[in-house]
Amino acid sequence: MGFKIYNKESLKVFPKAIIFDTDNTLYPYLPAHRAATKALALKANKLLGVPSELFNEKLKEARMHVKQRLSETASSHSRLLYIQRSIELLGIKSQLLLTLDLEQTYWRTFLQSCELFPGIKELLLNLQELKIQTAIITDLTSQIQFRKIIFFGLEDLFDFIVTSEESGSDKPKPESFKLLIEKLNLSPHECWMIGDNLNADIKGANEFGLVSIHKTPDRFNQKYNEILPDASFYDFNSINNYITKFKLNL
């Protein structure tokens, strides 16, 4: 699937900045999460003697508790809080060193299992050459999202980053978009937002006035209902080629 345009008017202006989501946009989240969750359960079994199936059950329950209490904030994604609550649900008092150890196991395995989508670095390097600013809007806490970008070796390829911890709210609420636009010192219509999540990324971008670009999960034609992006693509090479041709035709 190439770069497909749904709203020609919105893409008439060459972008001055391109904004990226992180998880499932720069890399596939699920394989890394599965590997990290497996490693976490195995270590919990070793240290606590708890069967992996039981620990995973309590982890899901803990995640639900945390999200109900802290919905639409960065802390609602905290693996540290999920693990702390899991241990408590197992009938054990808070174990601080153990909680920190298990969280580090999760994120260490997660990062070791991550792999960027093909074409990401080439696109970012091309955007640098074209003098297009680059930025990230991402949910979750700043420390782990910073670690991901550094792990991927992309820290020098982004000009700005805003996390929901910094802005105070998850997407699609406008706080992160507003803060990043202030950092970029641009108007929303001069910026493209690339993301995989139709609600968080595309709806959020549409409502804030950004040009919304959907990173589709597969090569097949994506069907849209209530939330329609301005454009979509699957392969990062296709959007890279589109931007290069756009610039040449100016």
C-alpha positions as CSV (number, residue, x, y, z in Angstrom):
1,M,0.0,0.0,0.0
2,G,1.5,3.4,-1.1
3,F,0.8,6.8,0.3
4,K,-3.0,7.3,-0.1
5,I,-4.6,10.8,0.2
6,Y,-8.2,11.3,1.3
7,N,-8.1,15.1,1.8
8,K,-6.2,16.8,-1.0
9,E,-6.8,20.3,0.4
10,S,-5.0,19.6,3.7
11,L,-1.9,18.3,1.8
12,K,-1.5,21.3,-0.5
13,V,1.0,22.9,2.0
14,F,4.5,21.4,2.3
15,P,5.0,20.5,6.0
16,K,7.3,22.6,8.1
17,A,7.2,19.9,10.8
18,I,6.3,16.2,11.0
19,I,5.2,14.8,14.3
20,F,5.4,11.1,15.2
21,D,3.6,8.9,17.7
22,T,6.0,6.2,19.2
23,D,4.4,2.9,20.0
24,N,3.2,0.9,17.0
25,T,4.2,3.9,14.8
26,L,8.0,3.7,15.0
27,Y,8.1,0.0,16.0
28,P,5.7,-2.9,16.5
29,Y,4.7,-2.8,20.2
30,L,3.0,-6.3,20.7
31,P,6.0,-8.6,20.1
32,A,8.2,-6.6,22.6
33,H,5.3,-6.5,25.1
34,R,4.7,-10.3,24.9
35,A,8.4,-11.1,25.3
36,A,8.6,-8.7,28.3
37,T,5.5,-10.0,30.0
38,K,6.8,-13.6,29.6
39,A,10.1,-12.6,31.2
40,L,8.3,-10.8,34.0
41,A,6.1,-13.8,34.9
42,L,9.1,-16.1,34.8
43,K,11.0,-13.9,37.2
44,A,8.0,-13.5,39.5
45,N,7.8,-17.3,39.6
46,K,11.4,-17.6,40.5
47,L,11.4,-15.0,43.2
48,L,7.9,-15.5,44.6
49,G,7.1,-19.0,43.7
50,V,3.9,-17.8,42.0
51,P,2.8,-19.8,38.9
52,S,3.2,-17.6,35.8
53,E,-0.5,-18.0,34.9
54,L,-1.6,-16.7,38.3
55,F,0.9,-13.8,38.1
56,N,-0.4,-12.8,34.6
57,E,-3.9,-13.0,35.9
58,K,-3.1,-10.6,38.8
59,L,-1.2,-8.4,36.4
60,K,-4.2,-7.9,34.2
61,E,-6.4,-7.2,37.2
62,A,-3.8,-4.7,38.5
63,R,-3.7,-2.9,35.2
64,M,-7.4,-2.5,35.3
65,H,-7.3,-1.1,38.8
66,V,-4.6,1.4,37.9
67,K,-6.3,2.6,34.7
68,Q,-9.7,3.0,36.5
69,R,-8.1,5.2,39.1
70,L,-5.7,7.1,36.8
71,S,-7.4,7.1,33.4
72,E,-6.0,9.3,30.6
73,T,-2.8,10.2,32.5
74,A,0.7,9.1,32.0
75,S,0.8,7.2,35.3
76,S,-2.1,5.0,34.1
77,H,0.5,3.3,31.8
78,S,3.0,2.7,34.6
79,R,4.4,-0.9,34.7
80,L,5.8,-0.1,38.1
81,L,2.3,0.6,39.5
82,Y,0.9,-2.5,37.7
83,I,3.6,-4.7,39.3
84,Q,3.2,-3.1,42.7
85,R,-0.5,-3.8,42.6
86,S,-0.1,-7.3,41.3
87,I,2.1,-8.2,44.3
88,E,-0.5,-6.8,46.6
89,L,-3.3,-8.7,44.9
90,L,-1.3,-11.9,45.5
91,G,-1.8,-11.2,49.2
92,I,1.8,-10.0,49.8
93,K,2.6,-6.6,51.4
94,S,4.4,-4.0,49.2
95,Q,7.9,-5.2,48.2
96,L,9.7,-2.2,46.9
97,L,13.0,-3.7,45.8
98,L,11.2,-6.6,44.2
99,T,8.8,-4.3,42.4
100,L,11.7,-2.2,41.0
101,D,13.6,-5.4,40.0
102,L,10.6,-6.8,38.2
103,E,9.9,-3.5,36.4
104,Q,13.5,-3.4,35.2
105,T,13.1,-6.9,33.9
106,Y,10.1,-6.0,32.0
107,W,11.6,-2.9,30.3
108,R,15.0,-4.5,29.7
109,T,13.4,-7.4,27.9
110,F,11.0,-5.0,26.1
111,L,13.9,-2.9,24.7
112,Q,15.9,-5.9,23.7
113,S,12.9,-7.2,21.8
114,C,12.2,-4.0,19.9
115,E,12.9,-3.4,16.3
116,L,12.2,-0.3,14.2
117,F,9.9,-0.5,11.2
118,P,11.9,-0.4,8.0
119,G,12.5,3.0,6.5
120,I,12.2,5.0,9.7
121,K,15.8,6.2,9.9
122,E,15.9,6.9,6.2
123,L,12.8,9.1,6.5
124,L,14.1,11.0,9.5
125,L,17.5,11.6,7.8
126,N,15.7,12.9,4.7
127,L,13.6,15.2,6.8
128,Q,16.7,16.7,8.3
129,E,18.1,17.3,4.8
130,L,14.9,18.9,3.7
131,K,14.9,21.2,6.8
132,I,11.6,19.8,8.1
133,Q,11.4,19.8,11.9
134,T,10.7,16.5,13.6
135,A,9.0,15.8,16.9
136,I,7.3,13.2,19.0
137,I,3.9,13.2,20.8
138,T,3.6,10.1,23.0
139,D,1.6,8.8,25.9
140,L,3.3,7.2,29.0
141,T,6.0,8.4,31.3
142,S,8.9,10.5,30.0
143,Q,11.7,8.3,31.3
144,I,10.7,5.1,29.5
145,Q,9.8,6.9,26.3
146,F,13.1,8.7,26.3
147,R,14.9,5.4,26.8
148,K,13.1,3.9,23.8
149,I,14.2,6.8,21.5
150,I,17.8,6.6,22.8
151,F,17.8,2.7,22.5
152,F,16.7,3.1,18.8
153,G,19.6,5.6,18.3
154,L,17.1,8.3,17.2
155,E,17.8,11.0,19.8
156,D,19.6,13.2,17.4
157,L,16.9,12.9,14.7
158,F,14.1,14.6,16.7
159,D,13.9,18.2,17.5
160,F,11.3,18.0,20.2
161,I,9.3,15.5,22.3
162,V,6.2,15.8,24.4
163,T,5.0,13.0,26.6
164,S,1.6,12.9,28.4
165,E,3.5,13.1,31.6
166,E,4.8,16.5,30.6
167,S,1.5,17.8,29.2
168,G,-0.8,16.2,31.9
169,S,-3.1,14.3,29.5
170,D,-3.1,11.4,27.1
171,K,-4.1,11.8,23.5
172,P,-6.6,12.6,22.0
173,K,-7.0,15.4,24.5
174,P,-5.4,18.6,23.2
175,E,-2.8,19.3,25.9
176,S,0.1,17.4,24.2
177,F,-0.7,18.8,20.8
178,K,-0.9,22.4,22.2
179,L,2.4,22.1,24.0
180,L,4.3,20.7,21.1
181,I,2.9,23.3,18.7
182,E,4.2,25.9,21.1
183,K,7.6,24.3,21.1
184,L,7.7,24.1,17.3
185,N,6.4,27.7,17.1
186,L,4.3,26.8,14.1
187,S,0.6,26.8,13.1
188,P,-1.2,23.4,13.3
189,H,-1.9,23.3,9.5
190,E,1.9,23.5,8.9
191,C,2.4,20.2,10.7
192,W,1.8,16.6,9.8
193,M,0.9,14.0,12.6
194,I,1.8,10.4,11.9
195,G,0.3,7.8,14.2
196,D,-1.3,4.3,14.2
197,N,-4.1,4.9,16.7
198,L,-7.2,6.3,15.0
199,N,-8.7,7.7,18.2
200,A,-5.6,9.0,20.0
201,D,-3.5,10.1,17.0
202,I,-5.8,10.7,14.1
203,K,-8.8,12.1,16.0
204,G,-6.6,14.1,18.2
205,A,-4.7,15.6,15.2
206,N,-7.9,16.3,13.3
207,E,-9.5,18.1,16.2
208,F,-6.4,20.2,16.8
209,G,-6.1,21.2,13.1
210,L,-3.0,19.1,12.3
211,V,-2.7,17.2,9.0
212,S,-3.4,13.6,10.1
213,I,-1.4,10.7,8.5
214,H,-2.4,7.1,9.5
215,K,0.3,4.5,9.8
216,T,-1.8,1.4,8.9
217,P,-1.2,-2.0,10.5
218,D,-1.0,-3.9,7.2
219,R,-0.8,-3.5,3.5
220,F,-4.5,-4.0,2.8
221,N,-6.7,-1.1,2.1
222,Q,-7.8,0.4,5.4
223,K,-11.6,1.1,5.8
224,Y,-12.5,4.2,7.7
225,N,-15.8,5.0,9.4
226,E,-16.2,7.9,11.8
227,I,-12.5,8.9,12.0
228,L,-10.9,9.7,8.6
229,P,-7.3,10.7,8.3
230,D,-6.1,13.1,5.6
231,A,-3.8,10.4,4.3
232,S,-2.5,6.9,5.1
233,F,0.4,4.6,4.4
234,Y,1.9,1.3,5.4
235,D,5.5,1.4,4.2
236,F,7.6,4.3,5.4
237,N,9.4,4.3,2.1
238,S,6.2,5.4,0.4
239,I,5.8,8.5,2.6
240,N,9.5,9.3,2.2
241,N,9.1,9.1,-1.6
242,Y,6.0,11.3,-1.5
243,I,7.7,14.0,0.6
244,T,10.7,14.0,-1.7
245,K,8.6,14.4,-4.8
246,F,6.5,17.0,-3.1
247,K,9.6,19.1,-2.4
248,L,10.9,18.7,-6.0
249,N,7.6,19.9,-7.4
250,L,7.5,23.1,-5.3
